[in-house]
Amino acid sequence: MIVLSPFAKGNGYNNSLYYDHGSTLRTFEEIFGVMPLLNDAANQKDLRDLFAVFP
């Protein structure tokens, strides 16, 4: 995944965490305040590790 955001960690940051589409969905839901989390998003980790500042 490539994250383009002024809040993304830069300098070639990478990690070995496993993410799937539910992680992306959960992240968007958290950013936009959608509650409760929909479907499997509630069981996934969000993409907070990819950002220096997470909303």
C-alpha positions as CSV (number, residue, x, y, z in Angstrom):
1,M,0.0,0.0,0.0
2,I,1.2,3.5,-0.8
3,V,-0.2,6.2,1.5
4,L,-0.3,9.7,0.2
5,S,-1.1,12.1,3.0
6,P,0.6,15.0,4.7
7,F,0.1,12.9,7.9
8,A,1.8,9.7,6.5
9,K,5.2,8.6,7.8
10,G,7.8,9.3,5.2
11,N,11.3,8.4,4.4
12,G,10.5,5.0,3.0
13,Y,8.7,3.8,6.1
14,N,7.6,0.2,6.1
15,N,6.5,-2.5,8.5
16,S,5.7,-6.2,8.5
17,L,2.2,-5.9,9.9
18,Y,-0.5,-7.7,8.0
19,Y,-3.4,-5.6,6.7
20,D,-6.4,-6.5,4.5
21,H,-9.3,-4.6,3.0
22,G,-11.0,-4.5,6.4
23,S,-8.1,-2.5,7.8
24,T,-8.6,0.1,5.2
25,L,-12.4,0.2,5.8
26,R,-11.9,0.5,9.6
27,T,-9.4,3.4,9.1
28,F,-11.9,5.3,6.9
29,E,-14.7,4.6,9.3
30,E,-12.6,5.9,12.3
31,I,-11.5,9.0,10.4
32,F,-15.1,9.9,9.4
33,G,-16.7,8.8,12.7
34,V,-18.8,6.0,11.4
35,M,-20.0,4.0,14.4
36,P,-20.6,1.2,15.0
37,L,-17.8,-0.2,12.8
38,L,-19.4,-2.1,9.9
39,N,-19.0,-5.8,9.2
40,D,-15.5,-7.3,9.7
41,A,-13.9,-3.8,10.1
42,A,-14.6,-4.2,13.9
43,N,-12.2,-7.2,13.9
44,Q,-9.4,-5.7,11.9
45,K,-6.5,-3.4,13.0
46,D,-6.5,0.1,11.6
47,L,-3.7,1.6,9.5
48,R,-2.7,4.0,12.3
49,D,0.9,2.7,12.2
50,L,1.3,4.2,8.7
51,F,0.6,7.8,10.0
52,A,2.8,10.1,12.1
53,V,-0.5,11.8,13.3
54,F,-3.7,9.8,13.3
55,P,-6.9,11.7,13.5
